[in-house]
Amino acid sequence: MKKIPVSLYELSRYFEAHVDRSDRRFNVLRRRPVEWYKDPVDSTASDLDGYRSQIESVEAIAIHIPEHRVDDFLSCIDDRSIREMEIRNNVPAVKKAYEQYQLLLKMCGYEDAGY
């Protein structure tokens, strides 16, 4: 299992929350670039745009927040951040550009780039 990011622990301390590994798993649709040179025979119609869609099972975490801190926690999530996240998840070019941006931040020494 992967470690829970340190920034998540910091978030949990700020909101008096507790973070645990969860037994729950989520099935998410991932779009990965097709590597034509490795497997040209195993391409499907969905590969024609250069990406292969695949359902992947991912681990989950549980965040337990005291009731009196829920409003504070939710106020940190604004509509713009949610909209940007939706765009990144639905537009492959934007997602790739964002990942490259995060990588550049990390390469420049900004450790909390979230990548």
C-alpha positions in Angstrom: 0.0 0.0 0.0 1.1 3.5 -0.7 1.6 6.0 2.1 -0.9 8.8 2.7 0.6 12.0 1.6 2.1 14.2 4.3 -0.1 17.1 3.2 -3.1 15.1 3.9 -1.9 14.6 7.5 -1.4 18.4 7.8 -4.9 18.9 6.5 -6.2 16.5 9.0 -4.4 18.2 11.9 -5.8 21.6 10.8 -9.4 20.3 10.8 -9.0 18.1 13.8 -9.7 15.1 11.6 -8.4 11.6 11.5 -7.2 9.9 8.3 -7.3 6.1 7.9 -6.8 3.6 5.1 -10.1 2.3 3.9 -11.0 -1.3 2.9 -13.2 0.3 0.2 -12.0 0.4 -3.4 -13.2 2.5 -6.3 -13.5 1.6 -10.0 -12.4 4.6 -12.0 -12.2 5.0 -15.8 -8.6 5.8 -16.9 -7.6 7.0 -20.3 -4.0 6.1 -21.1 -2.0 6.9 -24.2 -1.9 3.9 -26.6 1.6 2.7 -27.3 1.1 1.6 -30.9 4.6 0.2 -31.3 4.2 -2.3 -28.5 0.8 -3.8 -29.2 -0.6 -2.8 -32.6 -2.7 -6.0 -32.9 -4.6 -5.4 -29.6 -6.1 -2.0 -30.6 -9.8 -1.4 -30.4 -12.1 1.2 -31.9 -11.7 3.4 -28.7 -7.9 3.5 -29.4 -8.3 5.5 -32.6 -8.1 8.8 -30.7 -4.7 7.8 -29.3 -6.0 6.7 -25.9 -7.2 3.5 -24.4 -10.0 3.6 -21.8 -9.6 1.1 -19.0 -11.4 0.6 -15.7 -9.0 0.5 -12.8 -9.6 -0.4 -9.2 -8.0 2.2 -6.8 -7.5 2.3 -3.1 -9.4 4.7 -0.9 -8.8 6.6 2.3 -11.3 7.7 5.0 -11.3 11.1 6.5 -13.2 11.5 9.7 -13.9 15.1 10.5 -15.7 16.4 13.7 -19.1 17.8 12.9 -18.2 21.3 14.2 -15.3 21.5 11.6 -17.2 20.2 8.5 -18.3 23.7 7.4 -14.7 25.0 7.7 -13.5 22.1 5.6 -16.1 22.6 2.9 -15.5 26.3 2.8 -11.9 25.5 1.6 -13.3 23.9 -1.6 -14.5 26.6 -4.0 -16.5 26.3 -7.2 -13.6 27.3 -9.3 -11.3 24.5 -8.0 -14.1 21.9 -8.6 -14.7 23.2 -12.2 -10.9 23.1 -12.9 -10.7 19.6 -11.6 -13.6 18.5 -13.8 -11.9 20.0 -16.9 -8.6 18.3 -16.1 -10.4 14.9 -15.7 -12.5 15.3 -18.9 -10.0 16.9 -21.3 -6.9 14.8 -21.9 -4.8 17.6 -23.3 -5.5 19.8 -20.2 -4.8 16.9 -17.9 -1.5 16.2 -19.6 -0.5 20.0 -19.5 -1.4 20.1 -15.8 0.7 17.1 -15.0 3.6 18.6 -16.8 3.1 21.8 -14.9 3.1 19.9 -11.6 6.3 18.1 -12.6 8.0 21.3 -13.5 7.1 22.8 -10.1 8.5 19.7 -8.4 11.7 19.9 -10.5 12.1 23.6 -9.4 12.0 22.5 -5.7 8.4 23.1 -4.9 7.9 19.8 -3.0 4.1 20.2 -2.4 3.3 20.1 -6.1 0.8 17.3 -5.5 2.4 15.1 -8.2 
